[in-house]
Amino acid sequence: MTIKTLKILLVGYTADHARQICTMLKQGELHFHSEFINDVSALPKALVECSWDIILSDDVTPDLGAIQVLSYLAKHHLTIPVIIVSSRESDETLAERYMKAGAQDFILMARMARLVPAIQRSLKQMETVQHIRETQLALQKSEARFRAIASNLPGLVFQFLLNHDGTRIFPYVSEGSVMLLGILPTALMAQPELFTDLILPEDRVAYEELMFASAKHFSTWNWEGRIQVKSDPDIKWVGLRATPRRSLNGAVLWDGIVMNITRNKLAEIEIARSHAQLAELSSYLQKVKEHERARIAREIHDDIGGTLTAIKCELLPCMDTKPRKPDFYRQKAVSIEELVDYVIDSTRRISMDLRPGVLDFGIVAAIEWQAKEFSKRTDIACQFSCEQDDIPLDADLAIAIFRIFQEILTNISKHASASRVDVRLSEYDNWVHLEASDNGRGITDADMKKTGSFGIRGMRERCQQLGGDLRVYGVPGQETRVVVQIPVAGKVQSSKKIAGSSPVWQ
């Protein structure tokens, strides 16, 4: 173990007295290095040039006595222990005065036997004082750091105390309470019930239950709920997380934080709603698919199968050996020809339903043909315009756009009560833009949000799968406008979409 060498400054002594003191220190087996000064001008320089462990001062020198040393140290905020070793003969009446002035002890040179214990005691006291000061400084820094962190957190940092009698206290509340709750920290600490009053009644039960469960099992207190801040019409979602511990009086004390989770919670609710809608849409599409399969099977069975059976019945009499007149065979031929034409028409119609052959001529021709067919079938004028003669698309994208257009026209015929439809098709900056507007009754938000609006939901889902977007605008009593934009390269270029920058949205 290394023994510390003390640095001792002797002030105001004669050389003989200084030697007597050093001899006494050596006899006390102290390891030290000492210097002595007896000139008042040398004191500041000595204190600057060295860090002294202790100062031993006489009190008889008029210009450089104990009072001058203590005054200088106090003025410059120096914490060096001072022991007065007086060269007086027997006057100890000044001891109280020196002790009040800051001296650690007063000893007569004639009684220096207790000098070494006094020095050791003073150094021990200074070590304790220094430790206390360092602890206080560290505590102050820790508190400042904590308050800085708490004030910059996007939420409310708190301590919450639940006493044995059920009373509740907020020992600490950060400044975040103003932003989150609209309540000053001092007000919340004075009236803890202010926080509970903000919680919506339907969420207050879970708040209480989870708090008592955490207190009982000393588990983390996790709670999410809604609050209504006074003078704020919006409802906030907040998340509380706190860790319990036992306080000094045996109560339960939580340290925790309350965060504003409104954005995340609304996103979570929206995702759940979207999942439910997708599940509902998937079920609906599956039913539609099964109905479509049944319809096609019925048409094949009834139309084609029935007609082929009729052809077979017409052919059977012609295959026996019974002689017949030529008119008989001519009538059979005419009848069979009519039945074959009917089969051809049925086959063409079914094939057209499955995939229109006009798509082989390009999306522009297909959309124009469908618009004309819609006008013929519904007597609703359908005006089509496209500045390009053709827009090259891959087969999957072309059929997707065509089916979306078909669904738009179906919705118009069912719900719009329109007399005119205007359709525009264009390709701009590798994006296909399709717009259809009618002069009908105008769709409303309630129409689009109702549970049975599978048409719009299906079109929007198809567009999103292709990296595009579908928007519906309605003016009640005037018009409905459906705008579709899909990247030519499908999903590959979906990240390049800049919603709102396209001329379609203007």
C-alpha positions, 0 to 999 in steps of 0.5 A: 500500500502506497503511503501518501506524502502530505504537503504542509505549508507553515505560515508565520513561523520563525525558522526555529519554530518551523523546525520544532513543528517538523520534528514533532511531525516526524516523531508522529511518523507522518510522511510529508513535504513542507515549506514555510513562509513568514512574508505576507507577499509570499502567501498568494504565490505559495497557494498558487504554485502548490496544492497543499493538504494542510496549513499550519499557522502561527497567530503572533505575526501581525501581518501574517497571522492566522486571521489573515490566512483564514480571511485570504482562504475564505475570500478566494474560496479555497478549502484547505484545512488550517490548524493554528499552532500558536507560539504563545506561552499559555493563552488558549482564550483565542481558540473559540475565535479562530474556530469560528473563523474557520480553523480546524483546531488550535494548539499551543506549541508547548502542547504539540503532542496532539498535533499529529492526531489533529492533522489526521482528524482534519484530513479525514474530515476534509476527505468526508466533506470532499466526498459529500461535495462530489456526491452532491455535485454528481446528484445535481448533474444527474438531476439536470441530465434527467430533467433535460431528458424528460423535457425533451421526451415526446411524452409525460414522465411521471412518478405515481404513488398509491398509498395503503389507504387508496390515496394517490399522489404524483410526486413528480410530473415532467413539463410534457404534461402541458403539451400532452394533457394541457395541465401544468405539472404543479396542478397535476401534482396538487390534484392527481384526479385531473388525469383520471378525469381526462380518461374516457369512461369506457377506458377508465375501468381498464386503467384502474384494473391494470393499475391494481394488478400491477400493484398486487403482482409488482408487474409492469403497468401497461395501459392504452386508452383514450383521453379528452383534453379540455378545449380540444375536440379531438380524442387522443390515444395515449400509452402508459408504461410504468415500473412499480417498486416499494416506497419507504413507507411501504406504498407502491411507487411507479416510475413511468412515461405516458406517450401520445400514440394517436397516430400509431393507434389510428394506423393500427385501426385502419390496418385492421379495418383494411384487413377486414375489408380485404377479407370481405372483398376476397369472400365476395370475389370468390362468390362472384367467381363461383357464380360466373363459373356456374353461369358459363357452365349453364350456358355451355350446357344449355346453349351449346350442349342443347344445340348439339343435341338438337343437331344430333337429333336432326342427323339421326333420321338421315343415317338410316336406309329408308328412302326419302325425298330430296326435300327432306334432306334439304330441310334437314340441312337448312335446320342443321345450318341454323343450329350450327350458326346458333352454336357459333354465336353462343361460342363467340359470346362466351369467348367474348365474356371470358376475354374479348378478342378486341383486346388483340387490337390494343387497349385503345380499340378495346376501350372504344369498342366497350364504350360503343357496346355500353351505349347500345345496351343501355341507351346512355351516350358514351363519348370516348377520346384518346389522342394516341392511336395505340398504347402498347401494354402487356396482356395482363395490364391491358386486360386489368385496365379493360376489366376496371373500365367494364366495372366503371360502366357497370356501376354507372348503369346500376347507380348513376341514373346518367344520360351521358358518359365521357371517357378519356384514355391517355399515356403520359410519362410511362403512366396510363391514365383512364378517366370516366365521368357521368352526369348522374346523381353524383356519388357521396362518401356514404355511398363509397363507405357502405359495406356492399360497395364491392365494385369500387373496393375491387377496382381500387384493390386491382389498381393497387396490385398493379402499383397504381391508384384509383380515385372517385370524386362525386358532386351530389346531383351533378357528376361522378368522376373516376380517375385511374392511373397505373404505371406501364411497367406495373409494380416495378415502377410503383415507387416512382409514383408521385401522387398529385403531380400528375395532370390527371389530378388537376 
